[in-house]
C-alpha cells in the first residue's frame, strides 16, 4: 500500500478529524483533572476499539492513567514502532467552556489544541490506517498518557515498559510553528526548597528571629550561579512564598525551581550543588529540598540520528520542507531515548502559542504530517 493510498484515505476522513478534535479540545483535561483526562483517554480507547484494534486501559491508584493499543502484535523489537502522545493540558478547569474550540480559516484554536490533542488524534488515525493498510511485518503501537505536562510521574512506568518493547518511537508533540521536528531536548528537574527559620516580632525583638525569607533569598543567589549559557544550563525560581505578616520575622519560606540540563552528567553535578546549598546553614535556618517532577533529556543517539534522517528524507519526498532542531522544552521523548529507542519528537501537526490563550494548530499541516509519518513507518528497514 502506498502513501498516496493513505493520503487519499485520510483526506476522506479529514472533516471527521476536525469534528473529533473539537470534541477532545472541549473536554477539560488539565493534568490534575483526573476525571477529565480519563474522559479523553476513554474517548480515544473507544475510537480505536470501534475499528477492531486491541486496546488496553492502564490504571494507577484506581484511576485510568494510560491507554495503549497495538496492530500486528507479537513482532520482534526490531520490527516494532510506538506512537507517543499525552492527553493532559496545562489549563485549569473551566477553560474549555470559557474559550472552546474554534476554527478561523485553516487555523484551529482552543486549550491544548496543538499541545497535544491534534497529535493525539493524528496518532489514533495513523493506527487505524495501519490496521487497514499497514505493513503486516511491522508491529505498530500507540500509547496515550495522562500527565506529561507535570513530568509523567504517574505514567512513566507504563511509558518505559512500552518503550522497552519497541525499537522506534515517534512522539506526536506539536511540530514547531514552521513545521520542524525535534531531534533533541533538554532534561528538566522541578524541585521545591523549604526553609525553616524562627519567628520574632519585627520591631520588638528583631534580632531574636531567623528570617526564612532572607535565607531563601541568599540560597537563590547561590543556586543561580549554576546557570551557564555555554553549557545550556538554566535555573528558574518560578514560585516563591513565605512569612506570616509584614511585621513578623518570617519563620518559613519555600520556592519552586526549574532546572534544565542537556545531559545526565550535568544533572548529577547540578543536583549535587543544590544539595550542598540547601544543607548549608547561612543564618541559623534549616532547609530541605525534594524533586517534584522530572524529565530525562532526549540526547540524540546514532540510531535516533538515522531515524531523523529517514523521516526528513521522507518529508522531502512528499514536499514537506521541514528540518530537525533542538529545544529547551522537555517531553516523554527523553524517557524513550533513555530506554534505548530510536526517537523523533514533535512529528505532530504544526502549531504555536503553546500553554497560552494564543495556542493554535495549523489544520493544513495535519494530512501532510500524518502522511509523512505513515510513509516513514512503511519504509523503515
C-alpha positions in Angstrom: 0.0 0.0 0.0 1.4 3.4 -1.0 1.5 6.7 0.9 -0.9 8.1 -1.7 -3.4 5.5 -0.6 -3.1 6.7 3.0 -3.3 10.3 2.0 -6.5 9.7 -0.1 -8.0 7.8 2.8 -7.1 10.4 5.5 -8.3 13.2 3.3 -11.7 11.4 3.1 -11.6 11.3 6.9 -10.5 14.9 7.5 -13.8 16.6 8.2 -14.5 13.9 10.9 -11.0 14.5 12.2 -11.7 18.2 12.8 -15.1 17.3 14.4 -13.4 14.9 16.7 -10.7 17.4 17.5 -13.4 19.8 18.6 -14.8 17.1 20.9 -11.4 16.5 22.5 -10.4 20.1 22.9 -13.8 20.9 24.5 -13.1 18.3 27.2 -11.1 19.9 30.1 -8.2 17.7 30.8 -5.6 19.6 32.9 -3.0 17.3 34.4 -4.6 17.5 37.9 -8.2 17.0 36.5 -8.0 13.2 36.6 -11.6 12.7 35.6 -11.3 15.0 32.6 -8.1 13.3 31.4 -9.9 9.9 31.9 -12.7 11.1 29.6 -10.2 11.9 26.9 -8.4 8.6 27.3 -11.7 6.7 27.2 -12.8 8.5 24.1 -9.5 7.5 22.3 -9.8 3.9 23.6 -13.4 3.7 22.2 -12.4 5.3 18.9 -9.7 2.7 18.4 -11.8 -0.3 19.7 -14.6 0.6 17.3 -12.1 -0.2 14.5 -11.4 -3.6 15.9 -8.0 -2.6 17.4 -6.9 -4.3 20.6 -7.0 -1.7 23.4 -5.7 -1.9 27.0 -6.6 0.5 29.7 -3.9 1.0 32.4 -5.0 2.1 35.9 -2.9 3.7 38.7 -4.4 4.1 42.2 -7.8 3.3 40.8 -7.7 5.9 38.1 -7.3 5.5 34.4 -3.8 6.7 33.6 -2.9 5.4 30.1 -4.4 3.7 27.1 -2.3 1.5 24.8 -3.3 -0.1 21.5 -1.4 -2.4 19.1 -1.8 -3.5 15.5 0.1 -6.7 14.4 1.2 -7.7 17.9 3.9 -10.3 18.6 6.7 -9.0 16.3 10.3 -8.7 17.5 11.5 -5.4 18.9 13.5 -4.8 15.7 10.2 -4.8 13.8 8.1 -2.6 16.1 7.3 1.1 16.4 5.5 3.2 19.0 3.5 6.4 18.6 3.5 8.5 21.8 1.1 11.2 22.9 -0.3 12.8 26.1 -3.9 13.7 26.7 -3.4 16.2 29.5 -3.1 20.0 29.2 -1.8 22.8 31.4 -5.1 24.6 31.6 -7.5 24.9 34.6 -11.0 23.5 34.9 -13.5 25.6 33.0 -11.0 26.8 30.4 -12.7 24.8 27.6 -16.0 26.3 28.4 -14.5 29.8 28.6 -12.8 29.6 25.2 -14.0 26.5 23.3 -12.6 25.1 20.1 -12.9 27.3 17.1 -11.6 27.4 13.5 -10.6 30.6 11.7 -9.6 29.8 8.1 -7.1 26.9 8.3 -6.2 27.5 11.9 -7.8 25.9 14.9 -7.8 27.4 18.4 -8.5 26.1 21.9 -6.9 24.9 25.1 -4.5 22.1 24.3 -5.4 22.1 20.6 -1.8 21.8 19.5 -0.2 20.5 22.7 -1.2 18.0 22.0 -4.7 16.9 21.2 -4.2 17.4 17.4 -1.2 15.0 17.7 -3.0 12.5 19.9 -5.9 12.3 17.4 -3.4 12.1 14.4 -1.8 9.1 16.1 -5.2 7.4 16.5 -5.9 7.9 12.8 -2.5 6.6 11.8 -3.1 3.5 13.9 -6.5 3.0 12.3 -4.9 3.3 8.9 -2.2 0.8 9.9 -5.0 -1.6 10.8 -6.3 -1.3 7.2 -3.2 -0.9 5.0 0.0 -1.1 7.1 2.9 -3.5 6.7 1.9 -6.9 8.2 5.5 -7.5 9.2 5.7 -4.3 11.4 4.1 -4.0 14.8 2.7 -0.6 15.4 1.5 0.5 18.9 0.2 3.8 20.3 0.4 4.9 23.9 -1.8 7.8 25.3 -0.8 9.1 28.7 -2.3 11.3 31.4 0.3 13.6 33.0 3.2 14.6 30.7 2.8 18.3 31.5 3.8 17.6 35.1 6.6 15.2 34.5 4.8 11.9 33.8 5.1 10.8 37.4 2.0 8.5 37.1 2.6 7.3 33.5 6.4 6.9 33.3 6.4 3.3 34.3 4.0 2.4 31.5 6.0 4.5 29.0 9.2 2.7 30.0 7.6 -0.7 29.7 6.2 0.1 26.3 9.4 1.6 25.0 11.4 -1.5 26.0 9.2 -3.5 23.7 9.7 -1.1 20.7 12.7 0.0 18.7 11.3 3.1 17.0 9.4 5.9 18.8 7.6 8.8 17.1 6.3 11.3 19.6 3.5 13.5 18.2 4.2 16.6 20.2 3.3 19.6 18.1 5.6 20.5 15.2 7.3 23.8 15.6 5.5 26.8 14.1 7.5 26.3 10.9 6.7 22.6 10.9 10.2 21.4 12.1 10.5 18.3 14.2 12.7 18.0 17.3 15.8 15.8 17.4 17.0 16.7 20.9 15.5 18.1 24.1 16.9 19.3 27.5 16.0 17.4 30.6 14.1 19.2 33.4 14.2 18.8 37.1 11.5 20.5 39.1 12.2 20.8 42.8 11.0 22.5 45.9 13.0 24.1 48.7 11.6 24.6 52.2 13.3 26.8 54.7 12.6 26.9 58.4 13.6 30.0 60.4 12.4 31.4 63.7 9.6 33.9 64.2 10.1 37.1 66.1 8.4 40.5 66.4 10.0 42.6 63.6 10.2 45.7 65.9 10.3 44.4 69.5 12.8 41.6 69.2 14.0 41.5 65.6 17.4 40.1 66.5 15.9 37.0 68.1 14.4 35.9 64.8 15.8 34.0 61.9 14.2 35.1 58.6 13.5 32.1 56.4 12.8 34.5 53.5 16.2 36.2 53.9 17.9 32.8 54.0 16.0 31.6 51.0 17.0 34.7 49.1 20.6 34.1 49.8 20.2 30.4 48.7 18.6 31.5 45.4 21.6 33.7 44.7 23.8 30.7 45.1 21.6 28.5 43.0 21.6 30.9 40.1 25.4 30.5 39.9 24.6 27.2 38.3 23.3 29.0 35.2 25.7 28.5 32.3 24.8 29.8 28.9 27.6 28.0 27.1 26.7 24.6 28.7 23.0 25.2 28.2 22.2 25.0 31.9 19.3 27.2 33.1 17.7 27.6 36.5 14.5 29.5 37.1 12.9 30.2 40.5 9.3 30.3 39.3 7.4 30.2 42.6 8.1 31.7 46.0 6.1 32.2 49.2 6.7 32.6 52.8 6.2 34.6 56.0 3.1 35.3 58.1 2.9 39.1 58.3 4.8 42.2 57.3 5.8 42.8 61.0 6.9 39.2 61.8 10.4 37.8 61.0 9.4 35.0 58.6 9.5 31.6 60.2 9.2 29.7 56.9 9.5 30.1 53.2 9.6 27.9 50.1 10.4 28.1 46.4 9.7 26.1 43.3 12.6 25.7 41.0 13.0 24.6 37.3 16.4 23.3 36.4 17.2 22.5 32.7 20.2 20.4 31.6 21.5 18.9 28.4 22.6 15.5 29.7 22.6 13.3 32.8 26.2 14.3 33.8 25.1 17.9 34.1 22.1 16.7 36.2 24.3 14.9 38.7 26.7 17.9 39.0 23.9 20.4 39.4 21.9 18.4 41.9 25.0 17.8 44.0 25.3 21.6 44.2 21.7 22.0 45.1 22.1 19.6 47.9 25.2 21.4 49.2 23.5 24.8 49.1 20.4 23.5 50.9 22.4 21.7 53.5 24.5 24.8 54.3 23.0 26.9 57.1 23.6 30.6 56.4 22.0 32.4 59.3 20.8 29.6 61.5 18.0 28.3 59.3 17.3 24.7 58.3 16.4 23.6 54.8 15.1 20.6 53.0 14.5 20.1 49.3 12.7 17.5 47.2 12.2 16.7 43.5 8.6 17.1 42.5 8.8 16.1 38.8 11.5 15.3 36.2 12.0 14.8 32.5 15.0 13.0 31.2 17.0 14.7 28.4 16.5 13.5 24.9 20.1 13.1 23.7 20.2 12.0 20.1 21.9 8.6 19.7 23.3 7.3 16.4 20.1 5.3 15.9 17.9 8.4 16.5 20.1 10.4 14.1 19.5 7.8 11.4 15.7 7.7 12.1 15.5 11.5 11.9 17.4 11.5 8.6 14.9 8.8 7.3 11.9 10.9 8.5 13.3 14.1 7.0 14.1 12.4 3.7 10.5 11.1 3.6 9.2 14.6 4.3 11.2 16.0 1.4 9.8 13.3 -0.9 6.3 14.5 0.0 7.1 18.2 -0.4 7.0 18.9 3.3 10.0 21.1 3.8 11.0 20.7 7.5 14.2 20.3 9.4 15.3 18.9 12.8 16.0 21.2 15.7 17.0 21.0 19.4 14.8 22.7 22.0 14.9 23.5 25.7 11.4 22.1 26.2 11.0 18.7 27.7 8.9 15.7 26.7 8.4 12.0 27.1 10.9 11.6 24.2 13.5 11.7 27.0 12.1 8.5 28.5 12.1 6.7 25.2 15.7 7.8 24.5 16.8 6.6 27.9 15.2 3.2 27.1 17.5 2.9 24.1 14.8 3.6 21.4 15.4 5.4 18.2 13.4 8.6 18.6 12.0 11.5 16.6 9.9 14.1 18.5 7.4 16.7 17.5 6.1 14.9 14.5 2.6 16.2 15.2 0.7 18.9 13.2 2.5 22.3 13.3 1.3 24.9 15.8 2.3 27.6 18.2 1.4 29.6 21.3 1.7 26.5 23.4 0.4 26.9 27.0 -1.2 30.2 26.3 -4.5 31.6 25.2 -2.9 32.1 21.8 -2.4 28.4 21.2 -3.2 27.3 17.7 -2.7 24.4 15.3 -2.4 24.7 11.5 -5.0 22.4 10.1 -3.4 22.4 6.7 -0.4 20.5 8.1 -2.4 17.6 9.6 -2.7 15.5 6.4 0.8 16.1 5.2 2.3 15.4 8.6 0.3 12.2 9.0 1.2 11.1 5.5 4.9 11.6 6.2 4.6 9.7 9.5 2.7 6.8 7.8 5.2 6.5 5.0 8.2 6.8 7.3 6.8 3.7 9.1 6.1 1.9 5.8 9.7 2.4 4.6 11.6 1.6 7.8 14.3 -1.0 7.3 
